[in-house]
Amino acid sequence: MVTSSQAGERRERILRAAVHERILEPDHAVLAAFVDLDAVADGVAALHRAFPASVPVLHTFAAKANCLVPVLAELRNNGMGCEVASAGELAQALAAGFAPERIVFDSPAKTRGELIQTLEIGAAVNADNFQELSRIDEILATRPSASRIGVRINPQVGSGSIGAMSTATATSKFGIALEDDGNRERLLRAYRDRPRLTWVHAHVGSQGCPLDLMAQGIAKAVAFAEQVNAELGRRQVVGVDIGGGLPVNFASDETAPGFDDYVACLRAQVPALFTGEYQVVTEFGRSLLAKNGFMAAYVEYTKTSGGRPIAITHAGAQVAARTVFMPESWPLRITAHHPSGAPKDGELVPQDIAGPCCFAGDLVAEARPLPELAPGDIVALLDTGAYYFSTPFHYNSLPEPAVHGARIDADGNVHFSLLRPAQTIEQLLARTGR
Ligand SMILES: *Cc1c(COP(=O)(O)O)cnc(C)c1O
């Protein structure tokens, strides 16, 4: 069991071993990413423990949070299913060995082709809107399917602290807005007309949503399921997919809130979810991976500009797009290290930590107090296991960095496995049309 108090020590061990094994190397491997696979397994176990055994639950991992196939395979080995939202993510989930019945396809823009494939293999589908429901009808009229089918509702409970991450606002693009004029009646008819419609789905937001707000959204989804069953006089809705969105603490090594906190909140606010009457699907992403991954980049040069020290490093917008473009919403912890990987100490000096991209805003931190950095030092960008290095931004034709899995044995030795090789110049040329 990896505890939060060990997180810093584990990162340091991994970093030193990476330098020692030349996984990080100042001429040829200036940026690399790491996933602590032991800690990921602990996170999955905590998720499984959080739900009472009396509730039939399938925990799926939201592939977009970290879509690397070996990471998905690891999660499958740990007992997870997989939530996907594009043909690419579906292919990644299948390549990682997930059985179709443990895959859920959610997307607001599913093409006919994607729906046909999903229904043919028997993966679950959550329809986003009425038009998609009609499209599914057409496809099912021509072929059999074992897929579980649900509807994503928008419970319209409002926004968390990050508007762009809040999916249950009054005007969100996701799902069917439950409180809009006529929608509830139209939805009830849709369930009445389609006995195959047996699930209700809601995902209230990702990051920045308080647990109470998320639970309110789930409560409305469950109440709607109860309403369908009551009005139809049959137990047609058998499952509720509660989405993901457990917020992650980016301010320290503490994992808070935990899955158990969220389940306690749900038990208090949505007791009907825990009677055992409904099957449950979850779709957590960030909360399973973010704190178990970090990036390390060399400092190439340092300078002072307008009196402010700047460290030019190799980690910028290409691997930290959200932080660079929305620094207020996505601040990252950064640690400073000697070329050996050992932590640097000394007087804290406010410094800009810049990336390699050719635009002025490519900063992962501004005026951040850190021990003064020098060329050849290493900076680590913490809590970046989800939605960072796994989802690169192809700016300046910077290559995608290697991602290494790490495990630490009882003697403290670090064992690396390659989760994604660094992109080669050949692959980069191919990507750009050569
Ligand atoms: C992004 C997303 C998730 C995962 O959100 P996290 O914040 O990473 O837990 C789950 N379900 C849906 C439908 C999503 O779009």
Ligand as a Chemical Component Dictionary entry (heavy atoms), coordinates in Angstrom:
data_LIG
# 
_chem_comp.id                   LIG 
_chem_comp.type                 NON-POLYMER 
_chem_comp.pdbx_formal_charge   0 
_chem_comp.three_letter_code    LIG 
# 
loop_
_chem_comp_atom.comp_id 
_chem_comp_atom.atom_id 
_chem_comp_atom.alt_atom_id 
_chem_comp_atom.type_symbol 
_chem_comp_atom.charge 
_chem_comp_atom.model_Cartn_x 
_chem_comp_atom.model_Cartn_y 
_chem_comp_atom.model_Cartn_z 
_chem_comp_atom.pdbx_ordinal 
LIG C1 C1 C 0 -14.039 12.890 -19.012 1  
LIG C2 C2 C 0 -15.155 12.006 -18.644 2  
LIG C3 C3 C 0 -15.021 11.151 -17.557 3  
LIG C4 C4 C 0 -13.819 11.150 -16.641 4  
LIG O1 O1 O 0 -13.691 12.342 -15.923 5  
LIG P1 P1 P 0 -12.558 12.465 -14.805 6  
LIG O2 O2 O 0 -12.681 13.873 -14.329 7  
LIG O3 O3 O 0 -11.258 12.207 -15.478 8  
LIG O4 O4 O 0 -12.856 11.470 -13.742 9  
LIG C5 C5 C 0 -16.055 10.273 -17.297 10 
LIG N1 N1 N 0 -17.169 10.246 -18.074 11 
LIG C6 C6 C 0 -17.330 11.076 -19.122 12 
LIG C7 C7 C 0 -18.560 10.982 -19.931 13 
LIG C8 C8 C 0 -16.332 11.979 -19.442 14 
LIG O5 O5 O 0 -16.500 12.811 -20.471 15 
# 
loop_
_chem_comp_bond.comp_id 
_chem_comp_bond.atom_id_1 
_chem_comp_bond.atom_id_2 
_chem_comp_bond.value_order 
_chem_comp_bond.pdbx_ordinal 
LIG C1 C2 SING 1  
LIG C2 C3 SING 2  
LIG C2 C8 DOUB 3  
LIG C3 C4 SING 4  
LIG C3 C5 DOUB 5  
LIG C4 O1 SING 6  
LIG O1 P1 SING 7  
LIG P1 O2 DOUB 8  
LIG P1 O3 SING 9  
LIG P1 O4 SING 10 
LIG C5 N1 SING 11 
LIG N1 C6 DOUB 12 
LIG C6 C7 SING 13 
LIG C6 C8 SING 14 
LIG C8 O5 SING 15 
# 
